[in-house]
Structures are given as structure tokens and as C-alpha cells.
């Protein structure tokens, strides 16, 4: 039996290499920009495997309508989908609905939840929920892009965990990525800082789990996580 690397609120935590969406868990956390567009490695993976819209369906019609009427978000969504050769997905449609409901970009530091589509991942389990932690994006007030930073990461994760508690999801297992990527974070931000913030936010949330996975997208980040102090 694998030895756990962490213990938080009575739950055992394990380091894993790979995307959160590919883990055998009840729900995952996904780091996203405030336009909620599924792009980049993890976002593209989610969009690719969580179920595409049926051509000619009401969902596809709604997706096309939202892309046409959500301004910059809709245009960017179509461009990214085309560039990555991704079909419109059910999860992306739910995210666009969230943008429409909020009348624009969501706040950096916030979080929202969608269902995880109707797929079964390669380990044979279907995560039920995706918690989107909005830790970066475009600040329309300041007129600039905001990179992942300690405050935005802490707030977005805390709000994601708050959703679990307030909606009484009764999760037993949760996969959380190490939210760090070179060039996407403020200067001086490290994987060690990311894992510390993640574990402290999880501890402060007081949510009850049996097990949680901390997912690194490469071996280097995984080794950095092993060195993190908690």
C-alpha cells in the first residue's frame, strides 16, 4: 500500500503525476482563467474527454448562440477550440452559461462548479464534478492580465472548497492539481509555494474527505511538491 505524503483534516493525501481529470476520484479542481475557457493542457484534456455536443442538438445551438453573443469570450472560445482541434463540449457549454449568468468575466479569486459530463476516464471512474478555481485572467478595471499569485490562488481554492461544504456534496475523494506553470505565475512563485497554499486552504476549509490527490503535470513539479513544508 502506498504511503501517504500528507494528512489534512483526517484525510490522507497522495502525490500523483498526471492530470486531475484522469484520476479515480469523485471530483476534481481545475485552475482556470476568469473567462472559463477550457484551454491549456488540463483544460484541453477536460474538453476532449468529457463529452462533446451532439451535432444539430439544442445544446449545440445554445453553444453557438453564446459564442456569438458573449463578445470577446465567445470569439476567444471559438479560436481556441479551432486551434486545438477540440469539439464543443458539455463542460465548456456549462462554463459559457456561467459567463452569461454573470454578465461577463467572473471575478479572479472566485470559483464555480459544473458537472463533469458523461464520460468514464481511463482508470474506469467518472468524476462527478469539476470545481473551477479562477486564479488568473483579465482584470477589466486595471486593464491588464493577472497571473497566478499567492492571493488569487488562496482565494480561488478556498472558494472552491467552500462550494463543496455549502452544497453538501458528500465527496469521499478529490483530485487537486499543483497550480503552477512557468510563465503563467508572478515572478518568484514556486511549486513549493503552490502546494503549501493548496494544503493550507484545504485545512482551513474543514471539508471531510477520505482521500485527496495532489496532481503534478510533470516529474519536476512532483519532486518540488515532495520538498514542500506543511
Secondary structure as UniProt FT lines:
FT   STRAND          6..8
FT   TURN            9..10
FT   STRAND          11..17
FT   HELIX           20..22
FT   STRAND          27..33
FT   TURN            34..35
FT   HELIX           40..49
FT   TURN            55..56
FT   HELIX           58..69
FT   HELIX           72..83
FT   TURN            84..85
FT   HELIX           90..101
FT   TURN            102..103
FT   TURN            108..109
FT   STRAND          111..115
FT   TURN            117..118
FT   TURN            122..123
FT   STRAND          129..139
FT   TURN            140..143
FT   STRAND          144..146
FT   HELIX           150..166
FT   TURN            167..168
FT   STRAND          173..177
FT   TURN            182..184
FT   TURN            187..188
FT   HELIX           191..205
FT   STRAND          211..216
FT   HELIX           219..227
//
